[in-house]
């Protein structure tokens, strides 16, 4: 199960109470920064924006592709390791506003992770170092380090051990030269 904290609401649905849970001007600032970064062609500039204005923990040489959409309400709950690639139009959420409650959860993405285009990552998940996530995957639970996952719902396609075996003969991924 995802690691989220649940907050009940009464009366109208939780999204109706949004500015009781997060300040309006924080959302405005975050929206502007995220939209600027979504179109920015310079990876180091995007990382600087995320670290400086959104207070995100972003590792060195991490690459956010064009149109990546970060959580507008709670981007500071997202952390990404070093040398990770986050594919085109991926959405990373740290909150869920539901009918009778809202949920918040940290999203921890490891180092050397590859996330395919059009993936959605839900709050409260951890993606281990070296994991590969296929395009258009709904990441609704933790991803083990080194695993290859994909689909909706997400499932493990290859474990870390199976991936290492597949890469033994690969000229790019093998650990020792032939």
Rosetta blueprint (number, residue, H / E / L):
1 X L
2 X L
3 X L
4 X L
5 X E
6 X E
7 X E
8 X E
9 X L
10 X L
11 X L
12 X L
13 X L
14 X H
15 X H
16 X H
17 X H
18 X H
19 X H
20 X H
21 X H
22 X L
23 X L
24 X H
25 X H
26 X H
27 X H
28 X H
29 X H
30 X H
31 X H
32 X H
33 X H
34 X H
35 X H
36 X H
37 X H
38 X H
39 X H
40 X L
41 X L
42 X L
43 X H
44 X H
45 X H
46 X H
47 X H
48 X H
49 X H
50 X H
51 X H
52 X H
53 X H
54 X L
55 X L
56 X L
57 X E
58 X E
59 X L
60 X L
61 X L
62 X L
63 X E
64 X E
65 X L
66 X L
67 X L
68 X L
69 X E
70 X E
71 X L
72 X L
73 X L
74 X L
75 X H
76 X H
77 X H
78 X E
79 X E
80 X E
81 X L
82 X L
83 X L
84 X L
85 X E
86 X E
87 X L
88 X L
89 X L
90 X L
91 X E
92 X E
93 X L
94 X L
95 X E
96 X E
97 X E
98 X L
99 X L
100 X L
101 X E
102 X E
103 X E
104 X E
105 X L
106 X L
107 X E
108 X E
109 X E
110 X L
111 X L
112 X L
113 X L
114 X E
115 X E
116 X L
117 X L
118 X L
119 X L
120 X E
121 X E
122 X L
123 X L
124 X L
125 X L
126 X E
127 X E
128 X L
129 X L
130 X L
131 X L
132 X E
133 X E
134 X L
135 X L
136 X L
137 X L
138 X E
139 X E
140 X L
141 X L
142 X L
143 X E
144 X L
145 X L
146 X L
147 X L
148 X E
149 X E
150 X E
151 X L
152 X L
153 X L
154 X L
155 X E
156 X E
157 X E
158 X E
159 X L
160 X H
161 X H
162 X H
163 X H
164 X H
165 X H
166 X H
167 X L
168 X L
169 X L
170 X L
171 X L
172 X L
173 X L
174 X L
175 X L
176 X L
177 X L
178 X L
